[in-house]
Amino acid sequence: MTFVSHSQNFEDVMLWRALGQVQQGYYIDVGAQDPVLHSVSLAFYERGWRGLHVEPTLQYSDKLRTARPDEVVLQVALGREEGILSFFEFADTGLSTSSAEIAAEHRAKGFSAKKTSVPVMTLDTILQSQGDREVHWLKVDVEGAEKSVLEGWKTAPVRPWIVVIEATLPLSITETHHEWEQLILQKGYTFAYFDGLNRFYVSSAHADLIEKFRSPPNVFDGYVLAADHDLCRLASNETLKAQKETLRSAELVGRYLESTRRLESQLAERHEHVRRLEADQARLNNDLQAAHGTCQELVQSVAAMRASVSWRITTPMRWLSIQIRLLLIYGLRQRINMAVNKLRGMQPVTDDQPSGGAGPSQHPRSPEGADPPLDPTPRTRQIHQILVNAKNRE
């Protein structure tokens, strides 16, 4: 059966290392507080041990009676003498104390206290009530009243094998054992171990147990922490924080991936658009090359046509055809005048300038439009001369 540690500072681990061989042992827990949370006795109780609890607060003494019906629970405080004392209860904490000074310090830190009166017994009375019973361990955790408790241990012959006493001021690392340690040493105990909060003392009758306290709790003690242990809760809280951070990171990663997918989709669309444009450009280039080839073919065809014999032979006929059309348009006299002016070097009739000399013409422009350019070949000039001669004969 794995040892489950419930105590605040591994006190139960150290006690179990020293006393684990004892079957159905017995303990006295002074300032027992909660039966589960920070309990030094619970791991022993789960292994068949039984004991006596001293707890002055009503809240925790009731919880102990409910959780441990087969154990003795005394709702009293311990002191140097029996009687009644004022007690300051800080609910839901382990800070309840009989010290007015310590209570004031807790109040200054924001804790709320209720002042009550509780009966007082002595440790002498508690130990004498055990008769011949072996008490294997005694724990004293009384929030600043350790000296008063030990002063109440006077003549009782019972010697618990191990005594564990809280040795710092509440909520502080300030050690207080110099105030009361001599009282425990006088009872035949030897200091064995300090865990930063408690001091462990071993009875001279069981001095062989001192060597059990040479090292702090470690992996060889084979224990695990209870789920409600402070360290487990701290680890759980840190794990929860880490999980939240992981979820937040996962959400950010999800957003990043979604953004990346959108950008990749947009990029793919741009690439597709570019691909289509490149395809269109390639088609246009092909069409342009084809058109260029066709144009070259036409140029070559026209050049071949102009270079042909038939083209040269039919040149006068084409010119004559043009002149006939012009005669039909302008009449014979007008065409003769135009030809003469042409031969004299005068500006031919255009859309912007009437026929005549080098300057603006004095003759009215033909209403039908300008004379198209004449064929400037020698043959044309010859025909023009023939027409001029015919005009002079008239």
DOROLUM-315183 format. One record per residue (C-alpha): residue number from 0; residue in one letter; chain; x, z, y. Coordinates in pm, 1 decimal. Layout:
! DOROLUM-315183
 resi resn chain        x        z        y
  NUM    A     A        X        Z        Y
...
This chain:
! DOROLUM-315183
 resi resn chain        x        z        y
    0    M     A      0.0      0.0      0.0
    1    T     A    152.1   -113.4    330.7
    2    F     A    204.3    161.0    585.0
    3    V     A     -5.0     88.1    895.7
    4    S     A    125.4    258.4   1208.6
    5    H     A   -134.4    382.5   1458.2
    6    S     A     75.5    617.3   1672.7
    7    Q     A    181.5    532.0   2025.0
    8    N     A    557.3    548.2   1977.6
    9    F     A    604.4    512.9   1599.5
   10    E     A    598.4    889.2   1543.7
   11    D     A    405.1    835.6   1220.2
   12    V     A    670.6    590.1   1093.6
   13    M     A    949.8    842.8   1142.6
   14    L     A    748.7   1124.4    981.2
   15    W     A    655.2    904.5    687.3
   16    R     A   1018.2    806.3    635.1
   17    A     A   1105.0   1175.9    602.1
   18    L     A    791.1   1295.0    416.6
   19    G     A    663.0    990.4    230.8
   20    Q     A    755.0   1146.8   -102.8
   21    V     A    509.6   1436.9    -45.7
   22    Q     A    175.4   1401.0   -218.6
   23    Q     A   -138.0   1528.3    -41.2
   24    G     A     57.8   1696.4    234.5
   25    Y     A    -75.0   1898.3    526.6
   26    Y     A    -32.4   1868.8    904.6
   27    I     A   -131.2   2043.5   1226.6
   28    D     A   -196.5   1813.9   1522.1
   29    V     A   -209.2   1998.1   1856.4
   30    G     A   -349.9   1763.4   2121.7
   31    A     A   -486.4   1526.9   1859.5
   32    Q     A   -701.6   1316.1   2097.7
   33    D     A   -857.5   1006.8   1934.7
   34    P     A   -894.7    991.9   1553.5
   35    V     A   -773.6    629.1   1550.8
   36    L     A   -612.3    510.1   1873.5
   37    H     A   -257.5    647.1   1906.3
   38    S     A   -327.2    882.3   1616.7
   39    V     A    -19.4   1027.5   1448.6
   40    S     A   -224.5   1163.1   1158.6
   41    L     A   -443.2    864.5   1060.9
   42    A     A   -184.6    691.0    840.3
   43    F     A   -132.3   1020.2    653.0
   44    Y     A   -506.3   1080.0    628.8
   45    E     A   -547.3    734.5    471.1
   46    R     A   -294.7    843.0    202.1
   47    G     A   -475.5   1159.6    103.8
   48    W     A   -320.4   1405.6    346.7
   49    R     A   -542.9   1650.2    532.6
   50    G     A   -488.3   1879.3    827.6
   51    L     A   -607.7   2077.9   1126.2
   52    H     A   -671.1   1932.4   1472.0
   53    V     A   -658.2   2116.3   1803.2
   54    E     A   -835.9   1919.2   2076.4
   55    P     A   -978.2   2091.5   2388.6
   56    T     A  -1186.3   1797.8   2519.7
   57    L     A  -1547.2   1762.5   2405.3
   58    Q     A  -1520.1   1381.8   2398.2
   59    Y     A  -1235.9   1364.4   2146.4
   60    S     A  -1318.9   1673.8   1942.3
   61    D     A  -1660.5   1522.1   1868.4
   62    K     A  -1498.7   1191.6   1769.9
   63    L     A  -1259.7   1376.3   1537.6
   64    R     A  -1540.5   1567.7   1367.1
   65    T     A  -1731.4   1244.1   1313.6
   66    A     A  -1432.4   1048.2   1179.8
   67    R     A  -1278.1   1337.4    978.8
   68    P     A  -1564.4   1547.0    840.2
   69    D     A  -1336.0   1698.2    575.9
   70    E     A  -1082.4   1833.1    827.0
   71    V     A  -1079.8   2132.3   1062.5
   72    V     A  -1125.9   2049.5   1432.2
   73    L     A  -1083.1   2327.8   1688.4
   74    Q     A  -1206.9   2253.9   2039.7
   75    V     A   -965.6   2496.8   2206.9
   76    A     A   -644.3   2496.2   2406.2
   77    L     A   -326.3   2672.3   2297.1
   78    G     A   -134.2   2910.3   2522.3
   79    R     A     87.9   3216.5   2528.4
   80    E     A   -216.5   3445.7   2508.6
   81    E     A   -575.8   3410.7   2397.1
   82    G     A   -849.6   3392.4   2660.1
   83    I     A  -1011.7   3128.6   2885.3
   84    L     A   -835.6   2876.9   3107.5
   85    S     A   -928.5   2599.6   3351.2
   86    F     A   -889.5   2256.2   3203.2
   87    F     A   -890.0   1912.2   3368.0
   88    E     A  -1047.0   1637.4   3156.6
   89    F     A   -961.0   1273.0   3226.6
   90    A     A  -1217.3   1082.6   3023.5
   91    D     A  -1103.5    799.6   2792.4
   92    T     A   -735.6    887.8   2836.7
   93    G     A   -474.9   1114.4   2683.5
   94    L     A   -399.3   1270.3   3021.7
   95    S     A   -625.8   1579.2   3006.3
   96    T     A   -421.1   1888.1   3097.8
   97    S     A   -432.8   2255.8   3184.8
   98    S     A   -179.9   2202.1   3466.7
   99    A     A   -342.2   2182.0   3811.1
  100    E     A    -24.8   2026.1   3951.8
  101    I     A    -15.3   1745.9   3692.5
  102    A     A   -390.6   1689.6   3736.1
  103    A     A   -338.0   1644.7   4110.4
  104    E     A    -68.4   1383.3   4044.6
  105    H     A   -305.5   1190.2   3816.2
  106    R     A   -579.7   1202.7   4075.8
  107    A     A   -336.2   1067.7   4335.4
  108    K     A   -281.3    767.1   4105.7
  109    G     A   -652.7    695.7   4093.8
  110    F     A   -762.9    880.5   3780.0
  111    S     A  -1085.5   1078.4   3789.5
  112    A     A  -1097.4   1431.4   3640.7
  113    K     A  -1362.5   1685.6   3553.9
  114    K     A  -1265.9   2054.3   3570.6
  115    T     A  -1394.0   2267.9   3282.1
  116    S     A  -1318.8   2599.9   3112.3
  117    V     A  -1200.8   2613.4   2752.0
  118    P     A  -1112.9   2900.5   2516.2
  119    V     A   -744.1   2960.7   2444.3
  120    M     A   -583.3   3045.2   2111.6
  121    T     A   -217.3   3095.2   2025.8
  122    L     A     -1.2   2895.2   1789.4
  123    D     A     66.7   3226.1   1613.6
  124    T     A   -301.8   3253.1   1523.0
  125    I     A   -317.5   2892.0   1400.7
  126    L     A    -11.0   2927.5   1179.2
  127    Q     A   -113.3   3265.7   1036.6
  128    S     A   -447.7   3115.3    936.8
  129    Q     A   -263.8   2886.0    692.8
  130    G     A   -152.7   3171.9    468.2
  131    D     A     93.2   3045.3    208.1
  132    R     A      8.6   2675.8    265.2
  133    E     A    302.0   2445.5    330.5
  134    V     A    269.3   2273.5    668.1
  135    H     A    472.0   1956.0    649.5
  136    W     A    456.4   1856.9   1010.0
  137    L     A    339.9   2001.0   1340.7
  138    K     A    290.0   1784.6   1648.1
  139    V     A    253.6   1930.9   2001.5
  140    D     A    129.6   1693.5   2273.6
  141    V     A    -26.1   1905.1   2550.6
  142    E     A     59.6   1719.6   2873.1
  143    G     A    297.8   1962.8   3038.7
  144    A     A    192.1   2286.5   2863.8
  145    E     A    449.8   2270.9   2582.9
  146    K     A    629.1   2588.3   2695.5
  147    S     A    305.4   2791.1   2697.3
  148    V     A    219.0   2670.5   2347.5
  149    L     A    560.9   2761.3   2208.4
  150    E     A    549.3   3100.7   2381.2
  151    G     A    234.5   3168.8   2179.0
  152    W     A    436.1   3129.8   1855.5
  153    K     A    562.3   3482.9   1806.0
  154    T     A    553.4   3643.7   1460.4
  155    A     A    385.5   3390.1   1229.5
  156    P     A    620.7   3331.1    933.8
  157    V     A    496.8   2976.1    864.3
  158    R     A    761.3   2715.7    935.9
  159    P     A    640.8   2352.5    940.8
  160    W     A    906.1   2129.2    785.9
  161    I     A    920.1   1903.6   1094.9
  162    V     A    803.4   1977.4   1449.1
  163    V     A    741.7   1692.7   1696.6
  164    I     A    708.3   1790.5   2063.7
  165    E     A    641.2   1561.7   2359.3
  166    A     A    947.0   1601.0   2581.1
  167    T     A    879.3   1411.1   2905.2
  168    L     A    649.9   1459.6   3200.8
  169    P     A    319.0   1270.6   3167.4
  170    L     A    355.0    899.7   3250.0
  171    S     A    725.8    953.9   3316.5
  172    I     A   1066.7    930.6   3151.6
  173    T     A   1171.2   1260.4   3309.7
  174    E     A   1272.2   1490.8   3022.8
  175    T     A   1139.3   1848.3   3012.4
  176    H     A   1285.2   1989.0   2689.5
  177    H     A   1533.2   2208.5   2877.6
  178    E     A   1234.0   2423.6   2979.0
  179    W     A   1132.8   2517.4   2624.6
  180    E     A   1382.5   2388.6   2365.6
  181    Q     A   1546.7   2729.2   2319.1
  182    L     A   1211.8   2866.1   2197.1
  183    I     A   1199.1   2617.9   1905.6
  184    L     A   1566.6   2650.4   1821.6
  185    Q     A   1524.9   3027.5   1789.8
  186    K     A   1273.5   2965.8   1512.2
  187    G     A   1544.3   2817.3   1291.9
  188    Y     A   1501.5   2448.0   1383.8
  189    T     A   1764.3   2183.3   1445.4
  190    F     A   1722.4   1892.3   1684.2
  191    A     A   1719.7   1568.1   1483.9
  192    Y     A   1594.1   1275.7   1693.3
  193    F     A   1465.1   1167.2   2037.6
  194    D     A   1251.2    855.7   2055.6
  195    G     A   1228.5    836.8   2433.5
  196    L     A    904.4   1035.9   2442.2
  197    N     A    922.8   1302.0   2170.3
  198    R     A   1190.5   1527.3   2025.0
  199    F     A   1196.7   1585.8   1649.0
  200    Y     A   1314.3   1918.3   1504.3
  201    V     A   1378.5   1994.7   1136.5
  202    S     A   1345.6   2339.4    979.8
  203    S     A   1665.6   2488.4    841.0
  204    A     A   1481.6   2529.7    511.0
  205    H     A   1464.5   2149.2    484.4
  206    A     A   1788.8   2052.0    654.2
  207    D     A   1828.3   1759.8    410.1
  208    L     A   1558.9   1575.5    607.1
  209    I     A   1779.6   1547.9    915.6
  210    E     A   1956.6   1242.1    777.4
  211    K     A   1619.7   1059.0    775.0
  212    F     A   1637.9   1048.6   1155.4
  213    R     A   1971.0    872.9   1190.5
  214    S     A   1808.6    544.3   1302.9
  215    P     A   1492.2    445.2   1485.3
  216    P     A   1203.5    263.6   1314.1
  217    N     A   1323.6    -63.1   1170.7
  218    V     A   1242.1   -339.8    927.8
  219    F     A   1342.7   -128.2    628.2
  220    D     A   1061.0    116.6    697.3
  221    G     A    817.1   -147.3    573.3
  222    Y     A    536.9    -80.2    818.3
  223    V     A    293.9   -293.4   1015.2
  224    L     A    115.8   -219.0   1338.8
  225    A     A   -255.4   -145.3   1353.3
  226    A     A   -464.6   -415.1   1520.4
  227    D     A   -555.0   -177.7   1804.8
  228    H     A   -195.3    -74.6   1866.8
  229    D     A    -77.1   -123.6   2224.3
  230    L     A    186.8   -373.2   2117.8
  231    C     A    -65.7   -571.0   1914.1
  232    R     A   -307.8   -577.1   2202.8
  233    L     A    -25.8   -681.6   2432.8
  234    A     A     73.3   -954.1   2188.9
  235    S     A   -291.5  -1055.9   2155.3
  236    N     A   -330.3  -1073.6   2531.4
  237    E     A    -12.5  -1274.4   2563.2
  238    T     A   -129.2  -1500.7   2282.2
  239    L     A   -463.7  -1546.7   2456.4
  240    K     A   -284.6  -1629.2   2779.8
  241    A     A    -62.1  -1872.4   2593.7
  242    Q     A   -368.9  -2030.9   2431.3
  243    K     A   -534.8  -2067.2   2770.0
  244    E     A   -219.4  -2222.4   2905.8
  245    T     A   -207.1  -2450.6   2602.9
  246    L     A   -569.2  -2552.7   2657.3
  247    R     A   -501.1  -2610.8   3024.9
  248    S     A   -192.2  -2812.2   2936.4
  249    A     A   -392.1  -3004.2   2676.0
  250    E     A   -655.8  -3077.0   2939.5
  251    L     A   -387.7  -3200.5   3177.7
  252    V     A   -235.9  -3409.4   2899.5
  253    G     A   -582.6  -3546.7   2821.9
  254    R     A   -631.9  -3640.6   3184.5
  255    Y     A   -288.3  -3798.3   3191.7
  256    L     A   -359.4  -3997.9   2875.2
  257    E     A   -696.5  -4110.8   3010.8
  258    S     A   -532.3  -4215.1   3336.8
  259    T     A   -261.6  -4392.2   3138.7
  260    R     A   -525.2  -4573.1   2930.2
  261    R     A   -705.0  -4685.9   3245.3
  262    L     A   -381.5  -4808.1   3399.3
  263    E     A   -286.6  -4986.2   3076.9
  264    S     A   -631.5  -5150.1   3067.8
  265    Q     A   -597.0  -5258.5   3429.5
  266    L     A   -247.0  -5384.5   3359.2
  267    A     A   -374.3  -5579.9   3058.4
  268    E     A   -645.0  -5734.4   3278.5
  269    R     A   -380.3  -5827.8   3535.8
  270    H     A   -164.4  -5980.3   3263.1
  271    E     A   -462.3  -6177.8   3133.7
  272    H     A   -538.4  -6296.5   3487.1
  273    V     A   -175.0  -6399.3   3535.4
  274    R     A   -183.4  -6573.6   3198.1
  275    R     A   -492.1  -6771.2   3301.8
  276    L     A   -331.7  -6859.2   3635.9
  277    E     A    -17.0  -6973.0   3457.3
  278    A     A   -230.0  -7181.7   3219.0
  279    D     A   -416.7  -7335.7   3514.6
  280    Q     A    -85.2  -7404.2   3686.2
  281    A     A     47.0  -7567.2   3371.2
  282    R     A   -264.9  -7788.0   3351.9
  283    L     A   -232.9  -7880.1   3719.8
  284    N     A    134.3  -7960.8   3669.0
  285    N     A     42.0  -8181.0   3374.4
  286    D     A   -233.0  -8349.7   3578.8
  287    L     A      9.5  -8393.8   3870.2
  288    Q     A    269.4  -8546.6   3641.9
  289    A     A      5.6  -8772.9   3491.0
  290    A     A   -115.2  -8875.4   3840.0
  291    H     A    243.0  -8933.2   3948.6
  292    G     A    298.3  -9149.7   3642.9
  293    T     A    -20.3  -9345.9   3717.0
  294    C     A     86.7  -9388.9   4079.5
  295    Q     A    423.9  -9518.2   3968.6
  296    E     A    251.0  -9758.0   3735.6
  297    L     A     25.2  -9880.7   4018.9
  298    V     A    321.9  -9919.4   4253.3
  299    Q     A    504.1 -10115.3   3987.5
  300    S     A    193.1 -10323.1   3920.3
  301    V     A    148.6 -10400.9   4291.9
  302    A     A    515.9 -10480.3   4325.3
  303    A     A    496.5 -10710.1   4024.7
  304    M     A    183.5 -10873.2   4163.5
  305    R     A    347.4 -10937.8   4505.2
  306    A     A    653.1 -11075.3   4334.6
  307    S     A    451.3 -11318.4   4122.4
  308    V     A    439.3 -11693.3   4192.0
  309    S     A     61.7 -11695.8   4210.2
  310    W     A     68.9 -11433.8   4485.5
  311    R     A    308.2 -11642.4   4692.3
  312    I     A    110.2 -11961.9   4633.4
  313    T     A   -219.1 -11807.7   4732.9
  314    T     A    -83.0 -11638.4   5046.3
  315    P     A   -201.5 -11923.0   5284.1
  316    M     A   -536.7 -11922.2   5116.1
  317    R     A   -575.3 -11547.4   5168.8
  318    W     A   -471.6 -11587.3   5533.0
  319    L     A   -712.1 -11874.1   5582.9
  320    S     A   -990.3 -11675.8   5428.4
  321    I     A   -921.4 -11398.3   5677.6
  322    Q     A   -920.6 -11639.4   5969.9
  323    I     A  -1244.8 -11796.5   5861.6
  324    R     A  -1403.6 -11453.9   5856.0
  325    L     A  -1265.4 -11383.8   6202.6
  326    L     A  -1396.5 -11720.4   6328.2
  327    L     A  -1735.9 -11633.5   6199.0
  328    I     A  -1715.9 -11308.5   6384.5
  329    Y     A  -1554.8 -11409.9   6721.7
  330    G     A  -1603.0 -11785.6   6748.7
  331    L     A  -1341.0 -12062.4   6769.1
  332    R     A  -1251.9 -12030.5   7140.7
  333    Q     A  -1199.5 -11656.0   7125.3
  334    R     A   -985.7 -11680.1   6815.8
  335    I     A   -768.7 -11955.0   6979.0
  336    N     A   -715.0 -11733.5   7284.0
  337    M     A   -621.2 -11443.4   7063.4
  338    A     A   -376.3 -11655.0   6869.9
  339    V     A   -219.2 -11791.3   7188.7
  340    N     A   -177.4 -11445.5   7333.1
  341    K     A    -25.4 -11333.7   7009.1
  342    L     A    224.4 -11617.7   7016.5
  343    R     A    313.6 -11539.8   7379.5
  344    G     A    407.9 -11185.6   7279.1
  345    M     A    112.9 -11020.9   7444.4
  346    Q     A    -38.6 -10701.1   7301.3
  347    P     A   -288.1 -10788.0   7034.2
  348    V     A   -642.0 -10667.5   7065.7
  349    T     A   -695.4 -10322.3   6919.0
  350    D     A   -972.0 -10062.4   6918.1
  351    D     A   -818.8  -9896.3   7227.6
  352    Q     A   -685.1 -10207.0   7421.2
  353    P     A   -849.8 -10549.1   7490.5
  354    S     A   -661.7 -10876.2   7436.6
  355    G     A   -444.8 -11007.0   7719.8
  356    G     A    -93.5 -10973.5   7860.3
  357    A     A    155.9 -10693.5   7840.9
  358    G     A    -57.8 -10469.1   8058.8
  359    P     A   -425.5 -10394.1   8046.4
  360    S     A   -628.2 -10705.6   7973.6
  361    Q     A   -854.3 -10861.4   8239.2
  362    H     A  -1076.4 -11013.9   7972.9
  363    P     A  -1374.3 -10820.8   7837.7
  364    R     A  -1331.4 -10672.3   7495.8
  365    S     A  -1516.1 -10832.9   7211.4
  366    P     A  -1820.6 -10630.0   7126.6
  367    E     A  -1758.4 -10678.9   6757.5
  368    G     A  -1428.6 -10480.0   6753.8
  369    A     A  -1055.1 -10536.9   6743.1
  370    D     A   -862.8 -10819.4   6590.2
  371    P     A   -702.0 -10703.7   6269.7
  372    P     A   -323.7 -10747.8   6239.9
  373    L     A   -214.5 -11109.8   6177.1
  374    D     A     17.8 -11216.4   5902.2
  375    P     A    363.5 -11220.2   6064.7
  376    T     A    514.0 -11472.1   5824.3
  377    P     A    664.8 -11809.0   5940.4
  378    R     A    379.3 -11981.2   5772.3
  379    T     A    139.2 -11793.1   5991.1
  380    R     A    322.7 -11890.2   6304.0
  381    Q     A    310.1 -12253.9   6192.8
  382    I     A    -64.0 -12241.0   6147.0
  383    H     A   -100.8 -12078.5   6486.3
  384    Q     A     95.2 -12362.4   6645.0
  385    I     A   -138.7 -12614.6   6485.2
  386    L     A   -435.2 -12433.6   6633.7
  387    V     A   -271.3 -12427.9   6980.5
  388    N     A   -207.7 -12802.5   6967.1
  389    A     A   -568.7 -12863.1   6875.4
  390    K     A   -680.1 -12658.4   7176.1
  391    N     A   -456.8 -12860.9   7414.2
  392    R     A   -603.1 -13190.6   7289.3
  393    E     A   -940.7 -13070.4   7383.2
